[in-house]
Amino acid sequence: MDALNEMLGTSIDPMDMNDQQSIAGIIGVTCVLSCVAYSLTTRGIAQGKNVLRDRGIYGIDINKITPEGMDRFREERKTRPLGLFSDEFKKLLIPESLGIVVGATYLAVILTVMVVCRVPLARYNAAICSIALMLLLGFVDDVLDVRWRHKIILSIISTAPIMTAYDGATNVSLPKIPIVEDYLGTSLDLGILYVVAMSLICVFCTNSINILAGVNGLEVGQSLVIGCSVLVHNVIQLNGPNWRPNLISFVLCLPFIACCLGLWKFNKYPSKVFVGDSFTYFSGICLAVMAITGHFTKTLMLFFLPQLINFAISLPQLFGVIPCPRHRVPKWDPKTDTLLPSYATPRCINLTLLNVALLITGPLKEGSLTTVLMWFQVFCSMVGFGIRYYLAGYFYAVVE
């Protein structure tokens, strides 16, 4: 306690620390405030969901209603206020965009951690600013339904603070291929192209979680698994030469997991709230910021393997080669209360990981499909750890 009090009395930059007691103090404060974050998130969602619904920010679970019923709902929404919906739809209305509560709670807790631990905000407020901007973009998208091309542009703009403040290395390690080593050596300095690549990774992370969605709990579930994978990586790296940036990543990661757990309580099947684009954008940028701050963006991409697969599968529809409807979620069968693959054309399913999973497993309950995809995310994280810590040494000269 004396060490923590001494730490709180002076400004400490974790990048310059060597005092193990000070490091333990920061970790301890982060753990305590993460518990506070979970409590604030659950209370905030419990109170905020009714406020958002009363303001008209609500949706209906399209996996629990037929297409004909969805058409009737749209007609009633145009002609009736919230309190005058028919009984058929009242029970199906679900408050939306609760990600704004999660994001606001997270930012408040992170700022508190930085202030309590006397971490100089000037060095890290660019990361916090990017998270806040992306959260705002997500909420605006929930309310105004921004077009995809505008989302991409605004996402790039939201990464500007952390990109302009980036002062780390701009070189990448090259694989141990004789012809590559002869001409380029073991590393290549990309300069400004490295910063551009980091910005594109941020955009990918935010949109990939948004694309791999459509069943209760999936957006939060995949974020939780990736967040826990990042936390494990941080803990491992705290014992290595790169412990300083990974300590900051740890501080960013643990409250994120706590906030996601609070949201999971309400969003898991059957969902009481929808997370909205405000959460998917917030979640993606948080994970990207952790990796950029901790200098492990390549490792993060290993944890995003399901999202990369889903993106690759989706390319024909995203580029218009195959018709791309607004919603590509699986089709609900009311007779069996199971989900089936949905089709873009009579001979081609909608190209998403959800529909491919249903082709492999057959019809599944919605909660079961979420469980299958979360376990797949866990499996891919384990593969990522195996590649990072066991196979990378065969391809790269230096692996820290």
Secondary structure, DSSP 4 states (H G I P E B T S, - for coil): -HHHHHHHTS---GGG---HHHHHHHHHHHHHHHHHHHHHHHHHHHHHHHHHHHTT-EEE-GGGS-HHHHHHHHHHHHHS-GGG--HHHHTTEEE--THHHHHHHHHHHHHHHHHHTT--HHHHHHHHHHHHHHHHHHHHHHHH---HHHHHHHHHHHTHHHHHH--S--EEE-B--HHHHHHH-SEEE-THHHHHHHHHHHHHHHHHHHHS--STTHHHHHHHHHHHHHHHHHHHHTTSTTHHHHHHHHHHHHHHHHHHHHHHHHHSSSPSS--HHHHHHHHHHHHHHHHHHHT-HHHHHHHTHHHHHHHHHHHHHHTTSS---S--PPEEETTTTEEE--EEETTEE--SHHHHHHHHH-SB-HHHHHHHHHHHHHHHHHHHHHIIIIIHHHHBS---
